[in-house]
Structure formats: C-alpha cells, structure tokens
Amino acid sequence: SFAGGTVDLVARMLNKVRPNIAKCVTANGGLETARGKLTLQFLVRARGRAEGVGVVASSGVSEAAKRCVRQVLKNRWVGPPSTEPVGVTIRFLIERKKPSKK
C-alpha cells in the first residue's frame, strides 16, 4: 500500500527480488511456524530508492531472516514516486513449500 502518492514499479521490483527473499528466510533459520508474516515500510523520494526500510510487524520469522529481507530491500531502486515522498508498506505471507507428490 502507498501513503502520499504511488510508486508504479514497486510490484515489478518485488517480483525480481522474491527469490532473494525466499533465500533469506531459508538461509536464516527458516520459518518458526507453518506460515510467517512480515510487514515492511520505507519511503521513496525523487531518486527512486527504498529509504529507511524497517520491519514494522512480523510473526513466525526469525530475527536473522528479518534482517536479511530488510537488507535485500534497503536502498534498492523501486522506481520514481508520483509525489515526494511516498510511504510504502509491503506485507509478505510466507509459507513452507509443500512436498511434491509422486
């Protein structure tokens, strides 16, 4: 969600970093429960980068995984905002991969 405007390219950026976010969780203790939730916020100014990335809520995700996901998004180019600044809130629902049936 956005506050104060929009950043049209955020969804595209999230699709690109999704594998990195999954690696963060897997490499840093995995999920503590079957499902994890992670909510992050940041600002986007004229230079189009995620500034001040912070975890504002979480459940089922280790501290190390939260730090790693924050680093993946920190200062990443997300596109130009419609106005300056725009607040962005991203909510992730993370689930364990279900084993494939043979």
C-alpha positions as CSV (number, residue, x, y, z in Angstrom):
1,S,0.0,0.0,0.0
2,F,1.0,3.6,-0.5
3,A,0.7,6.8,1.5
4,G,1.0,10.2,-0.1
5,G,1.2,9.0,-3.7
6,T,2.2,5.9,-5.7
7,V,5.3,4.1,-7.0
8,D,4.2,2.3,-10.1
9,L,7.2,0.0,-10.4
10,V,7.2,-1.5,-6.9
11,A,5.4,-4.7,-8.0
12,R,7.9,-5.3,-10.7
13,M,10.8,-4.9,-8.2
14,L,9.1,-7.3,-5.8
15,N,8.8,-10.0,-8.4
16,K,12.6,-9.6,-9.1
17,V,13.6,-10.0,-5.5
18,R,11.2,-12.7,-4.5
19,P,13.8,-15.4,-4.9
20,N,16.3,-13.4,-2.7
21,I,13.6,-13.0,0.0
22,A,13.0,-16.8,0.0
23,K,16.7,-17.4,0.3
24,C,16.9,-15.0,3.2
25,V,14.3,-17.0,5.1
26,T,15.7,-20.4,4.2
27,A,19.3,-19.4,5.0
28,N,18.5,-17.7,8.3
29,G,16.6,-20.3,10.2
30,G,13.5,-20.8,8.0
31,L,10.1,-20.3,9.3
32,E,9.3,-20.8,13.0
33,T,5.7,-21.8,12.2
34,A,4.0,-23.2,9.1
35,R,3.2,-19.7,7.9
36,G,5.1,-16.5,8.5
37,K,4.1,-12.8,8.1
38,L,6.4,-9.9,7.5
39,T,5.4,-6.2,7.1
40,L,8.0,-3.7,6.0
41,Q,7.8,0.1,5.4
42,F,10.0,2.5,3.6
43,L,10.0,5.9,1.9
44,V,10.6,6.6,-1.8
45,R,11.9,10.0,-2.7
46,A,12.8,11.5,-6.1
47,R,15.9,9.2,-6.6
48,G,13.5,6.2,-6.6
49,R,15.2,4.2,-3.9
50,A,13.8,2.4,-0.9
51,E,14.9,4.5,2.1
52,G,14.7,3.7,5.8
53,V,13.5,0.1,5.3
54,G,12.1,-1.2,8.6
55,V,10.2,-4.2,9.8
56,V,7.0,-3.0,11.4
57,A,5.3,-6.3,12.2
58,S,6.2,-10.0,11.9
59,S,5.3,-13.5,13.1
60,G,6.9,-16.8,12.5
61,V,10.0,-15.4,11.0
62,S,13.4,-15.4,12.7
63,E,15.2,-12.2,13.6
64,A,18.1,-13.1,11.3
65,A,15.6,-13.6,8.4
66,K,14.0,-10.2,9.1
67,R,17.4,-8.5,9.0
68,C,18.3,-10.3,5.7
69,V,15.0,-9.3,4.0
70,R,15.5,-5.7,5.2
71,Q,18.9,-5.7,3.6
72,V,17.6,-7.1,0.3
73,L,15.2,-4.1,0.1
74,K,17.4,-1.4,1.6
75,N,18.4,1.3,-0.9
76,R,17.0,-0.8,-3.8
77,W,15.8,1.1,-6.8
78,V,12.0,0.8,-6.8
79,G,11.1,3.5,-9.4
80,P,10.1,7.1,-9.3
81,P,7.3,8.2,-6.9
82,S,4.3,10.2,-8.2
83,T,5.0,12.8,-5.4
84,E,7.7,13.1,-2.9
85,P,7.9,11.3,-0.5
86,V,5.7,8.3,-0.8
87,G,5.4,5.9,2.0
88,V,5.3,2.2,1.0
89,T,4.0,-0.7,3.1
90,I,4.7,-4.2,1.9
91,R,3.1,-7.3,3.5
92,F,4.5,-10.7,2.9
93,L,2.8,-14.0,3.7
94,I,5.5,-16.7,3.6
95,E,4.6,-20.4,3.6
96,R,6.7,-23.5,3.7
97,K,7.0,-25.2,0.3
98,K,4.7,-28.2,0.2
99,P,6.4,-31.5,-0.7
100,S,5.6,-32.7,-4.2
101,K,3.6,-35.9,-4.5
102,K,4.9,-38.7,-6.6
